[in-house]
């Protein structure tokens, strides 16, 4: 069974974006790019909500960054009730039955599935018990008034630490497995 992995960059105080949706605080260097390049080799598809899809689809198709070919070629599964169509290469839209679709996707053979961005879709998948692993990339910055990633968690979420990785730029990745009830 394929895993659903949430990979998210957070500030030390747990925010995924600044108060005005800014992401200029992300710490990125060649070592982080190499990590991401290797990570992308382990997944079959990228999961996205509407907001993240629109943000990434506006940037990556014309990007000349090293990661662009992989991100553009990987299948993207977009969850949205309001979008009418998705046009980024290899994207497909799911408008309803998120739980059924995700259970079906997890049962398919292949590599893991990754959710890179989207607090709302992450919250939905979390509430449905469909997230298997978190890769939380802590950036060495405190936003103090940013938007918290886990703001919609209603019940305690127990996690088991699997691994950690530190980067010269100051980022730390915490690999957590979801502890099923």
C-alpha positions as CSV (number, residue, x, y, z in Angstrom):
1,X,0.0,0.0,0.0
2,X,1.3,3.5,-0.9
3,X,1.8,6.0,1.8
4,X,0.5,9.5,1.9
5,X,3.3,11.8,3.0
6,X,2.8,15.4,4.0
7,X,6.0,17.4,3.3
8,X,5.7,20.9,4.6
9,X,8.1,23.8,5.4
10,X,7.2,25.4,8.8
11,X,8.7,28.1,10.8
12,X,10.0,27.3,14.3
13,X,6.6,28.5,15.7
14,X,4.6,26.2,13.4
15,X,3.5,28.5,10.6
16,X,3.3,27.5,7.0
17,X,3.0,31.0,5.6
18,X,3.2,34.5,6.7
19,X,0.2,36.6,7.6
20,X,-0.1,37.9,4.0
21,X,0.6,34.4,2.5
22,X,4.2,35.2,2.0
23,X,6.8,32.4,1.6
24,X,9.9,34.6,1.3
25,X,11.1,33.2,4.7
26,X,11.8,29.7,3.3
27,X,15.5,28.7,3.7
28,X,16.7,27.0,0.5
29,X,20.1,26.0,-0.7
30,X,21.8,23.4,-3.0
31,X,21.7,20.8,-0.2
32,X,17.9,21.3,0.2
33,X,17.5,21.1,-3.6
34,X,19.4,17.8,-3.7
35,X,17.2,16.4,-0.9
36,X,14.0,17.4,-2.7
37,X,15.3,16.0,-6.0
38,X,16.0,12.6,-4.3
39,X,12.6,12.7,-2.5
40,X,10.8,13.3,-5.8
41,X,12.2,10.1,-7.1
42,X,10.3,8.2,-4.3
43,X,6.8,9.4,-5.2
44,X,4.4,8.8,-8.0
45,X,2.1,11.8,-7.6
46,X,1.7,15.2,-5.9
47,X,-1.5,15.9,-4.0
48,X,-2.7,19.5,-4.0
49,X,-5.6,21.6,-2.8
50,X,-7.0,24.4,-4.9
51,X,-4.9,27.2,-3.4
52,X,-1.6,25.3,-3.6
53,X,-2.4,24.1,-7.1
54,X,-3.0,27.6,-8.4
55,X,0.2,28.9,-6.7
56,X,2.4,26.1,-8.1
57,X,0.7,26.0,-11.5
58,X,1.4,29.7,-12.0
59,X,5.1,29.2,-11.3
60,X,6.5,25.8,-12.3
61,X,5.5,25.3,-15.9
62,X,7.7,28.3,-17.0
63,X,10.4,27.8,-14.4
64,X,14.0,27.0,-15.4
65,X,14.9,25.8,-11.9
66,X,16.5,22.3,-11.7
67,X,13.4,20.8,-10.1
68,X,11.0,22.1,-12.7
69,X,11.1,19.1,-15.1
70,X,10.3,16.6,-12.3
71,X,7.5,18.7,-10.8
72,X,6.0,19.4,-14.2
73,X,6.1,15.7,-15.3
74,X,4.9,14.1,-12.1
75,X,1.1,13.4,-12.0
76,X,-0.8,16.0,-9.9
77,X,-4.0,15.2,-8.2
78,X,-6.0,18.3,-7.4
79,X,-8.8,18.4,-4.8
80,X,-11.2,21.2,-5.3
81,X,-14.9,21.8,-5.3
82,X,-14.6,25.2,-7.0
83,X,-12.2,24.6,-9.9
84,X,-13.7,23.7,-13.2
85,X,-10.6,22.4,-14.8
86,X,-6.8,22.0,-14.2
87,X,-4.3,22.7,-17.0
88,X,-0.9,22.1,-15.5
89,X,0.7,19.2,-17.3
90,X,-0.4,15.8,-15.9
91,X,-3.0,17.2,-13.5
92,X,-6.3,15.7,-12.8
93,X,-9.2,17.2,-10.8
94,X,-11.1,15.4,-8.0
95,X,-14.2,17.4,-7.0
96,X,-15.9,15.0,-4.6
97,X,-15.6,11.7,-2.7
98,X,-12.1,12.6,-1.4
99,X,-12.0,9.7,1.0
100,X,-13.0,7.1,-1.6
101,X,-10.5,8.5,-4.1
102,X,-7.7,8.6,-1.6
103,X,-8.3,5.0,-0.4
104,X,-8.3,3.9,-4.0
105,X,-5.1,5.8,-4.8
106,X,-3.4,4.3,-1.7
107,X,-4.3,0.8,-2.8
108,X,-2.9,1.2,-6.3
109,X,0.6,-0.2,-6.9
110,X,3.5,2.2,-7.1
111,X,5.5,4.7,-5.2
112,X,4.2,7.0,-2.4
113,X,2.0,10.1,-2.7
114,X,3.1,13.5,-1.4
115,X,1.2,16.5,-0.3
116,X,3.6,19.5,-0.5
117,X,1.3,22.4,0.3
118,X,-2.2,23.1,1.3
119,X,-3.3,23.4,5.0
120,X,-6.9,22.9,4.1
121,X,-6.5,19.6,2.1
122,X,-4.0,18.4,4.7
123,X,-6.5,19.1,7.4
124,X,-9.2,17.1,5.5
125,X,-6.9,14.2,4.9
126,X,-5.8,14.3,8.6
127,X,-9.4,14.2,9.8
128,X,-10.1,11.3,7.5
129,X,-7.1,9.4,8.9
130,X,-5.4,9.2,5.5
131,X,-2.0,10.7,6.3
132,X,0.7,8.1,7.0
133,X,3.8,10.3,7.4
134,X,4.8,13.9,8.0
135,X,8.1,15.3,6.8
136,X,8.2,18.6,8.6
137,X,11.0,20.9,7.4
138,X,11.6,23.4,10.2
139,X,13.1,26.6,8.9
140,X,15.3,28.7,11.3
141,X,12.8,31.6,11.6
142,X,10.0,32.6,13.9
143,X,7.2,34.4,12.1
144,X,5.2,35.2,15.3
145,X,2.1,36.1,13.4
146,X,2.1,33.5,10.6
147,X,-0.7,31.0,9.8
148,X,-0.3,27.8,11.9
149,X,-0.3,24.6,9.9
150,X,-2.1,22.4,12.5
151,X,-4.8,25.0,13.4
152,X,-7.7,22.7,12.5
153,X,-6.6,19.6,14.5
154,X,-9.5,18.9,16.8
155,X,-8.2,15.8,18.6
156,X,-4.7,14.9,19.7
157,X,-2.5,13.7,16.9
158,X,0.1,11.2,18.1
159,X,3.2,10.8,16.0
160,X,6.2,8.5,16.2
161,X,9.6,10.1,15.3
162,X,11.2,8.0,12.6
163,X,14.3,10.1,11.7
164,X,15.8,13.5,11.6
165,X,18.0,15.3,9.1
166,X,19.9,18.5,9.6
167,X,21.1,20.8,6.8
168,X,23.9,23.3,6.8
169,X,21.4,26.1,6.0
170,X,19.8,25.6,9.4
171,X,16.8,23.6,8.3
172,X,15.9,20.4,10.2
173,X,13.6,17.7,8.8
174,X,11.5,15.7,11.3
175,X,10.2,12.5,9.9
176,X,7.1,11.4,11.8
177,X,4.8,8.4,11.3
178,X,1.2,8.8,12.2
179,X,0.2,6.6,15.2
180,X,-3.1,5.0,14.3
181,X,-5.7,4.9,17.1
